[in-house]
Amino acid sequence: MAKKKYFGNDIEPQCQYCAFGTRAKDGNKVLCEKRGLVNGDASCNKFSYSPLKRIPVKQLHIPGNFDDE
């Protein structure tokens, strides 16, 4: 049986949240220690997930109070 990873086994590898990557100033590219300058959605075999680099999706703000219903 495969060991379950702490953040789950279903994380899609992307350079934008890899431990070896640093986001470039333009925001779309990543400077990878292993492959150089790559797109943020690229990945390689050296992918190592870094949860601190992942930017969560912003929550949708719905005006109004739903507690009264």
C-alpha positions as CSV (number, residue, x, y, z in Angstrom):
1,M,0.0,0.0,0.0
2,A,1.3,3.4,-0.9
3,K,2.0,5.9,1.9
4,K,-0.5,8.7,2.0
5,K,1.1,12.1,1.8
6,Y,0.3,14.8,4.4
7,F,-1.5,17.1,2.0
8,G,-3.0,14.3,-0.1
9,N,-1.9,12.3,-3.1
10,D,-4.1,14.2,-5.6
11,I,-2.0,17.4,-5.8
12,E,-1.3,18.2,-9.4
13,P,2.4,19.1,-9.8
14,Q,3.0,22.7,-11.0
15,C,6.2,24.7,-10.7
16,Q,4.3,27.7,-9.2
17,Y,4.1,25.9,-5.8
18,C,7.2,23.7,-6.0
19,A,9.9,24.0,-3.3
20,F,12.6,24.5,-6.0
21,G,10.8,27.4,-7.7
22,T,10.7,31.1,-7.1
23,R,8.0,33.3,-8.8
24,A,9.4,35.8,-11.3
25,K,8.6,39.4,-11.2
26,D,6.1,39.2,-14.1
27,G,4.0,36.7,-12.1
28,N,3.5,34.2,-14.9
29,K,6.9,32.6,-14.9
30,V,8.8,30.6,-12.3
31,L,12.6,30.5,-11.8
32,C,13.3,26.9,-11.1
33,E,16.6,25.7,-9.5
34,K,16.5,22.6,-11.7
35,R,15.2,23.8,-15.1
36,G,15.6,27.5,-15.2
37,L,12.9,29.9,-16.3
38,V,9.6,28.0,-16.9
39,N,5.9,28.6,-17.1
40,G,4.0,28.4,-13.7
41,D,1.9,25.5,-14.8
42,A,4.8,23.4,-16.0
43,S,6.3,20.5,-13.9
44,C,9.1,18.0,-13.8
45,N,10.2,14.9,-12.0
46,K,11.9,16.8,-9.2
47,F,8.6,18.4,-8.0
48,S,8.4,18.8,-4.3
49,Y,5.2,20.4,-2.9
50,S,5.6,23.5,-0.8
51,P,2.2,24.4,0.9
52,L,3.4,27.9,1.8
53,K,3.8,28.8,-1.9
54,R,0.3,27.9,-2.9
55,I,-2.0,30.9,-3.3
56,P,-5.6,29.9,-2.3
57,V,-8.6,30.8,-4.4
58,K,-10.3,34.0,-3.1
59,Q,-13.7,33.4,-1.5
60,L,-16.7,34.9,-3.2
61,H,-18.3,37.7,-1.2
62,I,-22.1,37.7,-1.4
63,P,-23.7,40.8,0.1
64,G,-26.6,40.3,2.5
65,N,-27.2,38.5,5.7
66,F,-28.2,34.8,5.4
67,D,-28.7,34.3,9.2
68,D,-32.3,35.7,9.1
69,E,-33.7,33.0,6.9
